[in-house]
Amino acid sequence: MSSTVIESPVSDAVGQLIADEEQVFLRRQPRSTELIALAREHLAGGATSNWQIAEPQAVWMSHGEGSKVYDVDGNCYVDMHGGYGASIAGHAHPAIVAAVSERVRRGTHFAQPTEDAIWIAGELARRFDLPLWRFANSGTEATMDAVHLARALTGRDLIIKVEGCYHGHHDSVQVSVLPDADEIGPRDHPIGVPGNSGIPAAIRDLVVVVPFNDVDAVARALAEHRGRVAAMILEPVMMNAGIIPPDDGYLAAIRDLVHRAGALLIFDEVKTGFTTGPGGITASSGVVPDMVCLAKALGGGISVAAIGGTTEVMSAISDGRYEQVGTFNGNPLAMAATRATLAEVLTPESYRRLDANGARLRSALEGVIAEHGYEWHVVSVGAKGCVTFRRDRVREFRDFLQIDARLGHLHWLVQHNGGVFLPPWGKVEQWLLSVQHDRDDVDRFATNFARFAAAVAN
Ligand SMILES: Cc1ncc(COP(=O)(O)O)c(C=O)c1O
């Protein structure tokens, strides 16, 4: 990922702090350094996903337990990285360990359905108010199926996508994910910027990019491409550009617009699905889209995804117009972990605990910000949160581009060296609390944040 750095008067001082913290980081992790060198021989780039390669280097992990993770150098961290938003159960949660251990002894793969799938689909229908479900293995697969379904149902090819939303790494949505300021073009007609190499221009041309929180922009896009738009896909709370919540009424308004144009609405709740509440933003906003995509936290740490839809949408699967397939769809091990997650981990009591810890953290951080008089603010939704290093609320991706990326990186380093593991990519990502975090974990984060704030002030 690339991110635009806005030079500010504090840049030089922040640059020096970053250099100092990176030295500490490297000194603490000699074994990771060795493993990276070894890995480079047969692992491309020395890691198993580009997003594992942080600056100054990837952290190689040993194990996790409860709210903590341990790297190969024996350092212990409060885990607020949460495996990019998946580990809401924390690590080695007893309910998941029991379910997976029991399943593994009885065989883990048949490419035939097992009974857990029925219970899970019913539970997802209850939480997200959509009657029919299918499973897949990653967020990418879920949004890919949703886009295919929309095209299959409408017989149209265009997709409206929000600038700065990430929906996985398939071609149709790899457009204007994290573009640089000099690539994006005018706000009223954003340029569709490829989010990776290898994305054919012909596919990019099927994506109409709009800014978030702008109902008129959606109306305009639908009018300019009348009768050609299959669906609009978005993260109902943007979570790949810090955290950007929707304005009041935005989600309901775009659903009406999209429906009036004969198109479908897809909520990508891969990140928001269970981290913002038991039924994601779909339940909390009361705006039920035509399709919901889930992954990450759904499987309690095992790879699984789900697509939910209305009876009309999912009829395309039921009657064979759209073939939703995959060797590992509904994999018994993933289903066992998912059932345990939904039934025993993501309970009302757990959400009360997440809310209480989230509120405690938020208020501690706001206290530090107020103490220093910084023009920063905290944004949190459920178990997710971040500090936005600017005074004004971020309403769309173009506001996000204005934020100095160095503060996010420095904050990440200070937290890391202070024993709290956050996702790298500073200003882009968020923390995730798990159901196993406690007050001490949250207070550790706040203490590190106070150190960071004091360092920047000096
Ligand atoms: C909102 C959203 N959708 C989809 C994806 C893709 O999920 P996966 O990495 O499991 O393919 C991600 C991944 O970060 C995401 O944040």
The ligand as an SDF file (V2000), in Angstrom:
LIG
                    3D

 16 16  0  0  0  0  0  0  0  0999 V2000
  -13.7150   -4.5020    3.7980 C   0  0  0  0  0  0  0  0  0  0  0  0
  -12.9200   -5.6520    3.2710 C   0  0  0  0  0  0  0  0  0  0  0  0
  -13.4450   -6.4320    2.3090 N   0  0  0  0  0  0  0  0  0  0  0  0
  -12.7930   -7.4840    1.8130 C   0  0  0  0  0  0  0  0  0  0  0  0
  -11.5320   -7.7950    2.2530 C   0  0  0  0  0  0  0  0  0  0  0  0
  -10.8080   -8.9780    1.6920 C   0  0  0  0  0  0  0  0  0  0  0  0
  -10.7760   -9.9930    2.6250 O   0  0  0  0  0  0  0  0  0  0  0  0
   -9.6790  -11.1520    2.4810 P   0  0  0  0  0  0  0  0  0  0  0  0
   -8.3640  -10.5350    2.8030 O   0  0  0  0  0  0  0  0  0  0  0  0
  -10.1420  -12.1810    3.4730 O   0  0  0  0  0  0  0  0  0  0  0  0
   -9.7470  -11.6420    1.0810 O   0  0  0  0  0  0  0  0  0  0  0  0
  -10.9360   -7.0050    3.2570 C   0  0  0  0  0  0  0  0  0  0  0  0
   -9.5830   -7.3110    3.7430 C   0  0  0  0  0  0  0  0  0  0  0  0
   -8.9610   -6.5740    4.4560 O   0  0  0  0  0  0  0  0  0  0  0  0
  -11.6440   -5.8970    3.7570 C   0  0  0  0  0  0  0  0  0  0  0  0
  -11.1070   -5.0890    4.6840 O   0  0  0  0  0  0  0  0  0  0  0  0
  1  2  1  0
  2  3  1  0
  2 15  2  0
  3  4  2  0
  4  5  1  0
  5  6  1  0
  5 12  2  0
  6  7  1  0
  7  8  1  0
  8  9  2  0
  8 10  1  0
  8 11  1  0
 12 13  1  0
 12 15  1  0
 13 14  2  0
 15 16  1  0
M  END
$$$$
